Amino acid sequence: MTSPEPLPCGSWPSPISTELITARTVSLGQTWIDGPDIYWLEGRPYEAGRNVMVRLSPGSSPEDCLPAGCNVRTRVHEYGGGAFAVFDRVIYFVEFKSQHLFRQAPGGSPQPLDATPGHRFADFELDRARKRLLCVREDHTGPGEASNTLVAIPIEGNDRPRVLAQGHGFYSDPRIAKDGSQLAWLCWDHPNMPWDGTELWLADIAPDGSLQAPRRVAGGPEESVFQPQWSPGGILHFVSDRSGWWNLYRLGPGPGPEPLCPMEAEFGVPQWIFGQRTYDFIGERELLCAFTRDGTWTLARLALPGQPEPLPLPFTSCSELRVAGGAALFKAGSATLPTALVRLDLATGNPETLRRAFEPTIDPGFLSQPEAVTYPTASGRTAHGIFYPPASRDWAVPAGARPPLVVMSHGGPTGASSTTLSYPIQYWTSRGFAVLDVNYGGSTGFGRDYRMRLNGNWGVVDVDDCCHGALWLAAQGRVDPARCAIRGGSAGGYTTLAALTFRNVFRAGASHYGVSDLAALARDTHKFESHYLETLVGPYPARRDLYEARSPIHHTARLATPLILLQGEEDVVVPPAQSERMFQALCAKGVPVAYLLFPGEQHGFRQGATLKRALEAELYFYSRIFSFELAEAIEPVAIRNL
């Protein structure tokens, strides 16, 4: 084997192409088990980002189980999730374009169950005894803000839907007891987000199907409850962060919830979407569960109460966990394994991969191995991140040189970075870039206190942590301080813009549908996040001064760093006007800037052509700013003021 040859970073030929990333990759979404059948959603960039529902039956190959063209995706909370359910092979699903709720019986075609214009649905549960579908309904038919309720929709006959619970701003997780006698659910109100504070409610179901004696059994404005679920014996379990960590609890005979496994680890995730799951029942007194500690997920068996026994599996991420018929179904991945749908035989412990997001065909010599890092940041605190050095079996950083750095700021901002194999990250490292994927203060997976660091400090803590990460790596001699870039999408795009505007660390940046005007976001965004900034920044308009002080659009005189802006034309979360205002301001100021607007895209790019163009455009932009030659032909980007 020959030694790698030195070549300027950024110019390394790489087998990880945008075609490989877009044409051969799917996203794996919601999962379901119905008897012997397994279902999942598959986002296909090569089908214009359509979410396709797939079924795998014993002895068969996976098959698309809805008519061609169906796009299964709900817009409740805009981010969706929980867009389908299957009971006895009857499929209930939301079609994206119309947002209508459909029912498809075996061998039949989809029939509308509720086609009311302005109604959206998510998070389904079947009330078998009363032949009705329980779910969250978001009603946009009235004036002002949408109304969210829990409803029961008859699946037979002509009865009208019935509202079961109302009065709170948001609802999720309607879960009926095994004997059909009780219903549990979560709810919360502005200004809280579900990771700030939610309430767990329980009610008896009366003979006429209404709810009786509703009572709050856990949660509150400063306690986040996640994934209520009934055990086979009818005991209500849930995850709560009342200890400072999202841990497991159950309702017992005592005066309060009983902790099942106290740990400085997280068994919950932020509820950006419906239907997320981190545990399920093997039996009445045993769970299969996933928890994260220091950025790494572990799958374990847990005898109740007790301590988890980790399973010897090669995964560092795990989600969408379900158990049925002696087997578990979940999504998992690792630094060397892409996200995959896995079935685990609980008797033998043998995992079987059912579907991968992509087939890992790249020689491992081109793959960078992630390194979890903790580093000093502002105010004497520490921050977390995942560092990827440049990697290629063929090419090396020239002697005396240091690689350019791309700092990645995740969205949310309440979210977390993952160590799962990501070709979009390896796209950069295989071309000679180092990457720091930052879990800044406010990220999940490190306890409630770390998650709350961002409260009142968005645009400060996240920016500090990204900047200090780059400076720390530069001080160690691992990256070139003169060639540091920062990129991010949505909230990560805001962090990018704020870092470029209010600090002098980075020499280039890429904002993917990022926020430039906090006040505009507070005024114009959708219901789910319409009060989010009250927690992250302060009350608006009372603290208009803070909003203006932290909004890059009001401080373009301080911005002198080249920037590329990438935006979806149909984005209602961060409307195009924000990117366009930033672009015009930089054009007028003489700062090198590029702006690409993508038709048909909402908040988050899904179409293969968009993903390809956006990634290549960003690489092209850096090549012009950092002065390196590209190893491949890329369609040029119009850069003003260069």
N, C-alpha and C positions, 0 to 999 in steps of 0.2 A: 504494500500500500504506500503510495507516494504521500509526502508531507504536503499540507495545504500551502498554497502559494500566496504571498502577500498581495493584496489588492485594495485600493481605496474603499473604505466603508461606504455602503450605499450603491456601489457598482457591482456587487457580487451577483453573478448569475444564480438564479434560484429555481428549483423545480416547483416551488409553491407559487403557482400562478393564480390570478384572479379567476380564470376559467375553472381551475381545480376547486377554488373556494365556493364559487357560485353554482356551476353547472352540476357538480357532483355532491353537493351538500344539501341536507335537509335540516330543519329544526324539529326536534322532538318535543311535543307539548303534552297536553293532558292525557292521562291513562285511565283505563277502566277495566274491571273484570266482571263478566257476567256469565256465571256457570263455567263451562269449559272454555269460553271464548275470551280473548284479550282484544282490547281496542286501544287505539291511540290516535292522536292528531299529529300530522306530519306537514310542516310548513315547507313548501317547495318553491324556492326562488325561480326555478326554471318554468314554473306555471304561474308567473306573475305574482308570486308570494302567496298563492292559495293555500288555505289550511284544509288538508284532505283527511277524512276519517278512514282509518284502516282497521280491518278485523283480521285476526289470526285464530283460526279454529283448529282443533286437533287433527293431525293428518293432512292439513292443507297448507298452501302457501298464503302469505298475506295478500289481502284483496281490498281494493277500495269498495266501501260498502254503501256509499250514497251515489246518486246519479252524477255523471260527469258535469263538472262546472260548479258543484256545490262548494261553497267556501264557509267552513264552520268556524264562526268567530263572533263573539258578542262584544258590544260596545258599552256595556254597563261599566261605569267608572272610567270609560274610554280604554282602559287597559285590558278589560275582559277577564278571560279565564273561566273555567266551569261552563263551557259552551255546549256540552252534550252530556247525556247519561243514557245508559242502556239497562233495561230491566226485562228479563225473559225474552231477549232478542228484539224487543221493541226499542227503537232508537228515538230519543228526543234530542233535538238539536236546534241551534240558532243559525240561520243563514245570514251571512254578513251584510250583503247589500240591502236587503229589506229589513233586517233585524227581526223578522217574524219567527215564531216558534213553531216547529214542525214535529210531526210524529210519523215514523215509518215502521209499519208492521213487517214481519218476515215475509218476503216475497212480494211486498207491495211497493208503492211509490210514496214519497213524502206528502203528507196531508197537513194543511195548516191547523194548528191547535189554538193559536192566537195570532191574528194578523192585524191587530189594531195599529194603525199608524201612530208612531211616537212612543210605542211601548218597546222596552228592551228587557231581556230575561237572562238569568244566569244562576248557577249553583243549584242543581236539581236534586230532589229527593222524592221517592215514591211513597205515598201513603196507600198501601195495598188495600187495607180494609175499607177505605172510603173511595177507592178508585180515582185518585186525584194526584196531581203532580205539584209538589211544593217547591217554591223557588223565590228568588229575589226578582222583583219587578222595579224597573226604573221608568217612570212615567214622564215623558216630555210633552204631553199634550196641553198642559196648562200654562199660564203665564209665569214668568220668572224661573226660578230654579226648579230642576226636576225633582219629583217626589219618589222616594224609595220606600218600598214596603215588602213585607213577606206575604205572598199570595198562594192560594190553592186553586189550581186549574183542573177542572174535571177532564178526565180522559175518555169518558163515554157520555153520551147524551148531550143535551143542549143547555145545561146549567151554566150560569155566568161565573167567571172567576170570583173568588172570595178573598178579601183582605183579612189576613190573620193577625198581623202585627203592624202597627204604624206609630208615628209620633216621634221617632228618632230620625236623625239625618241619614243613617246608613244601616244596612243589614247584611248579614252573610251567614253561611253555615247552618241553614235549617236542617236539623238532624232529629229524626223520629226514633223513639225507643223501639226496641225489638218487638215488644208486644203492642205497639201502636197507641199506648196510653198517654205518652208525654212527648212534647216537642222542646228541643233546646235550640238556641240560636245566639248569635252575637249581634251587637249593635253598638253604635257610637255616634257622637255628635261633633259638629264643628266647635272649636278649631282643631280637635284631635284628629290625627291620622291613626289607623288601626294599630300601629306599633307604639303609639303614645299611650292610648287608653281605650279599652273596649269593655263592654259589659256582657257577661254570660247570663242569659235568661233561661228560665225553665217554666213550662206551663203544662197543665193537664189538658187533654183533649176531650171535650164534652161529647155526648152522644150525637149532637147535631153537627159536629166537626169544628165548632168554635173553640177558642182557647179559654181556659178557666184558671183562675188563681195564678196569673203570671207573677214571677218573683225573680229578682236578681240574686244569683247564687255565687257570683265571683266577678272580679273586675271592677273597674271604675276609671276615673279620669287619669289616674297615674299608675294603672296596672293594665298591661296588654295581655289579653287572652287570645289563644290561637288554637285552632282545630279541636273543637268539642267533638267527642265521639263516644258512642255507647259500647260497652263491653258486651260479649255474648250473653252475660247474665243480667244485663240491664243497669250497670253502674256507669254513670256519666264521668268520662275522663276528659282532660284538657291540658293544654300547656299554658303556663302563666309566668310572667317575669316579676312576680311579687318579691322574690328573693334578690332581685338584681340580675338574674339570669333566666332565660326562658326554659323552665323545667317542667316536669310532668307532675300532674295532680289528679286526684279523683274525689268525687263527693262521697263522703262516708257518713256513718251515723253520728260523728262528732259535730261540734259547733262550726267548724270551718273545713275548707278543702284539705285533704291529706296529701302531703308531699310523698312522692313515690321514689325519687332518685335524686336527692339534692347534689348538685354538681356545679362547678364553675365552668359550665358548658351550655351551649344553646341547642334546645330541641325545637326551636321555632324559627321562622323566617318572616320578613316583612310582607304583609298581605297586600302587595301591589296588584295581585290577581286573585281570583277566586279559586278555591278547591285545592290549595296546596296541602301536602300531607307529609309528615315526618315520622309517623308511627302507625301501626295497625296491630290487631290482636291475633296472636297464634292460638291462644286459649284464654279462659277467664282470668288466669293469673300470670300470663306471660305475653310480652309484647315483642315485636320486632321494631326497632327504632333506629333513627339516624340522629346524630348530634355532631356539632362542630365545635372545635376548640383550636384556637390559634390559626384559623383559616383552613383547617383540614376536617373533612367529614368522616365519620366512622359509622359503620353499620353494625348493630349489636343485637343480641337477644337479652331481654330483661325480665327476670322473674320478679313479680311484684309482692311487696316492695323489695328493693335490693339494688345491686350495682350492675351496670351493663357488662356483658361478656362480649367483647368485640369479635367479629367473625373474621377469619383469615382470608380476606378478599383484597384484590389489588386496587381498590377504588379510593379516591380522596374526595369525591363529591357524590352525593346521593340525594334524590328527591322523588316526589310522586310515588311514595311507598304504599303498596297495597298487598294484603295477604288474603288468599282464598285457596281452598282445596289442597292444603299442604305445601303450597308454593308461594313465593313472594314475587311481586312485580315492582320494578323501580327503574328510574333513570340513574345512570352512574357514569363516572369517567375518572381519569387520572392524568398525570403529566404525560403519559405515553399512550393513553387510550382516549379516543374521542367519546363524547357523550353517546351513550348507547341505552337501549331498552333491554333490561336484563331480567330473566326469570331465574329464581333461585329455588332449588329443591330443598326444603327445610329439613328433610330426613337425611339426605346425603351431604348437604352443604355445597353441592355442585351448581355453579352458575352457568346459564346458557344465554348467549347474546342473541336477541331476536332481531334487532335492527340497530344499525349505527347511524349517527348523523352523517358520517362519511367513512369510507374505507381508508385506513391509514396506509397508504401506498408509498409514502415518502421514506427514503432511507433514513434511519435514525441519526445518521451523521449530520443531517441538515436540521435536526431538531434541538432547540435550546431547552435545557432542563431548568425548571423554576426553582428559585431559592427564596424561602420565606425570610423576610428581613424585618427587623425592628430597629428604628433609628430615632435619634433625638430630634424634637421639633420645638416649636415656640412654647414659651411659658413653662419650660422645664418638663414638658410632657414627652411621651414617646408616641410614635405612629407606626403603622404596619403597612407592609406592601409585599409584592411578589416581584422579584428581580429576575430578568431573563438576559443573560449575556448573549452577544452575537454568536452564531453557531453555523459552521459549514464544514463539511468534510474536505472541500476543495479549496477554500479561501480563508485567509487569515488577516487580522489587522496588521498593517505594516509596522515595522519596528519603529518605536518612538512615537507612534500615533495612539490615539484613544478613540473608541467608537463614538458616534453620535448617539444621543439618548432620546427616546420617545417616552414621555411620561403619560400614562393613561389614567384619566379620571372617570370613574364609573358613574353611571346615571343614578337617578333616584331623587335626591342624593342618598336617601336611605336604601342602601343596597350593599353588595359585597362583590369583590373580585374572586375568581375561582382559579384553581391550578389545573383544571381539566384541559387537555390538549386542545389548543385553539389555532387553527391555521391562520386566521387573521392576525394573531400575535406572531406566529412563526413567519408570516409574510415579511415582517420587519426584521426579525433576528436573522433569518437566512440570507438577508441582503446586507448584513453588516451593522445593523442598529442594535443597541441595547434597549431593553424595555423595562420600565418600572410601572407595574400595575398597582396603584395606590389604594389601600383601604384606609382612607383618611378618617379623622374623627367624625362620627356620625354614621359610620359603616356598621353593618350588623355582623354578628358572630363573635363579638368581643365583650358582651354584657351590656346592660342597660346604661350604665354610666358612660361608657364609650359612645354608645349610640346617641346619648343626649348631649354630647359635647357640641354638636352643631346648633343646638337650640339657641337662638338669638345671635348666632355667629356664622351663619352661612355667608360665604364670601370672605371669611376670615380664617377659620380653622381649616377648612378644606384647602384653601389656597396656601396657607402656611405649610400644611403637611406635604402638598405636592412640591412646593419650592424647596423645602428642607430635604426632601428625599433626593432631589436632583443635586443639591449642594453637597449632601453627604456622600453620594456616589462619586461626585467629582473630587471631593477631598480625599477619597480613598484611591484615586487614580484609576477608577474603573470606567469613567466616561469623560468625554471632551466637554468642558464647561462652555466652550464657545459654540457648540452645536447641540444644544438641548432644545427639544420641542415638546409641546404639550398638546394633547388631543382629548376630546371627550364629546359625548352626545347628551342632549337634553340638559339635565342638571350638571352633568360632566362638561357640557359645552359652556355653561355659565362659569364653572370653575376655571375652565380654559381662558375664557375672555377676561375674567377678573384677574387671573395670574398675569396675563399679558399686559393688562392695563395698570395694575396697582403694584406690581413687583418688577424687578429687573433681573430675572434669572434666565428666562427662555429667549431664544432667538427666532422662534417660529411657532405657529400654532395652527390647529385645525378644529373648528367648531362645527359639530354635526348637530343641526337643529337646536342650537344653544340659546339660552336666555341672555339677552343683553340689557333688558329693561325690566327690573323687578316690579316696578309699579304697574307696568302694562300686564305683566303676568298676573299680578294680584287682581287687576280689574277684569281681565279678559279670559282667564282660563276656565276650565270646566268645573263642575260642582265638586268632584272628589278632592281636588287640590285647591279649591277656591279660598280656603283659609289656611292652607299649609304654611304660607309665608308668615302668618302671625306667629307661628312657633319658631320658624327658622330665622326670621328677621325681626319682626315686631308688628304691632297693630297698624293697619293701614285704613284711613290716611293719617291717623294720629302721629305716626312716626314716618311721615313722608321724607323727613331729613335722612333717616337711615337708608331708605329705599334709593334715594338719589345718590347718597354717598357711596353705595355699593354697586350701583348700576354702571357698567362700562360705557353705555351709550352717552352718559352725561359727562364722561371724563376722557373723551377721545383725544384731547390735547396731551394727555399723558401717555397715549399709546403710540409707540413707534416701532412695533414689532410686526413683521410680515404675517399675514393671516389668510387662511382659506376658509370660506363659509359654505356649508353644504346643507340644503334645506328641502323638505318635502312641501310640495305646493298645497296639499290638502291638510296640513297639520293644524289641528285645533287646540292642541296643548300648548305649543309654542308657534303662534302664527308666523307666516313668512315675513310679515312687516318688521319683525324684530331683526331678522338677519339683513333685510334690505336697508333698514336705517343704519345699521353698523357698516354695511358695505359703502353706502353713499358717504358716510362721515369719513371713512378712511380714504376713499377716492379723493375727496376734497382736501384731505390733510397731506396727501402725497405718500401715504404708506403703501407698500406693495400689498395688494389684496386681490383675491379671486372669489367669485360667488357663482355657485352652481345650484339651480333650482330644478327639482325633479318632479315632473307631472305624475299624478296618480299615487304619490307617496304620502302617507300620513306621518304620525310621530313614530319614527323608527323605520328604517328602510327594509323592505321585504322583497322587492323585485330583483331578480338576478342582474339585469342590465344596470340597475341603479347601484347595487352593491359593487359590481365590477368597476363602474365608472368612478364612483366615489373613492374607492381605495387607490385606483391608479392615479386619479387626479391629485390625491394627497401626496403620493410618492413623487409625482412629477413636480409638484410645488416645492417639496423639500429639496429636490435635485437642483432647482434653480436658486433657491435661497442658500443652500449649503455648498453649492458649486461642485457637484459630482456628476459623472456621466452615468446615464442609465444603461443597464445591461440588456434591456428589451425596448422594443418600440412601444410607445405610449402616446395616445392622442393628446396633443398639447392642450394646456389650459390657458385661457386668456387671463393674464395677470396684469392688473393696472399698476402703474407707477414703478415698474421694474426697469 
